[in-house]
């Protein structure tokens, strides 16, 4: 159960970082979903951290945000979910 909570918290932190990068580029959700050729609901799920997506999704996000895949994972993670 503890590893599940940690995974969930990491997905939320990753999603928050993706949102920050998207907003820094000036893209709205629908606009970026279209640019990245992904469903709006997929992008919102990623940004809310409600699902764990594939490597190919990470590559698509990075490419369309103009960052490297490693930069998508360059965020602070404390391993605890915020209540």
C-alpha positions in Angstrom: 0.0 0.0 0.0 2.9 2.4 0.8 4.5 1.9 -2.6 1.1 2.6 -4.2 0.8 5.9 -2.4 4.4 6.8 -3.4 3.7 6.0 -7.0 0.5 8.1 -6.9 2.3 11.0 -5.3 5.1 10.8 -8.0 2.5 10.8 -10.8 0.9 13.9 -9.3 4.3 15.6 -9.0 5.1 14.7 -12.6 1.7 16.0 -13.8 2.2 19.3 -11.9 5.6 19.7 -13.6 4.1 19.0 -17.0 1.4 21.6 -16.3 4.1 24.1 -15.3 6.1 23.5 -18.4 3.0 23.7 -20.6 1.8 27.0 -19.0 5.4 28.4 -19.3 5.1 27.9 -23.1 1.7 29.7 -23.0 -0.4 26.7 -24.1 -3.9 26.1 -22.9 -4.9 22.5 -22.2 -7.0 22.0 -25.4 -4.4 23.8 -27.6 -1.5 21.7 -26.3 -3.5 18.4 -26.5 -4.0 19.2 -30.2 -0.4 20.1 -30.8 0.8 16.9 -29.0 -1.8 14.9 -30.9 -3.3 13.4 -27.8 -6.8 13.4 -26.3 -7.7 16.3 -24.1 -8.8 13.8 -21.4 -5.4 12.1 -21.6 -3.6 15.3 -21.0 -5.8 16.3 -18.1 -5.3 12.8 -16.5 -1.5 13.3 -16.9 -1.5 16.7 -15.3 -3.8 15.6 -12.4 -1.5 12.5 -11.9 -4.4 10.1 -12.1 -2.7 7.6 -14.4 0.7 6.3 -15.2 1.4 6.7 -18.9 3.9 5.1 -21.3 7.4 6.1 -22.4 6.0 7.0 -25.8 3.7 9.5 -24.1 6.6 11.0 -22.2 8.5 11.3 -25.5 5.5 13.0 -27.2 5.1 15.5 -24.3 8.8 16.3 -24.2 9.1 16.8 -28.0 6.1 19.1 -28.1 7.1 21.1 -25.0 10.6 21.6 -26.5 12.4 19.8 -23.7 14.3 16.6 -23.3 12.6 13.6 -21.7 15.0 13.9 -18.7 13.8 17.5 -18.2 10.3 16.2 -17.8 11.5 14.3 -14.7 13.6 17.2 -13.4 11.3 18.2 -10.5 11.5 18.0 -6.8 9.8 14.9 -5.3 9.7 14.4 -1.6 7.9 11.1 -1.7 4.9 12.2 0.3 1.5 13.1 -1.1 0.0 16.4 0.0 -3.2 16.1 2.0 
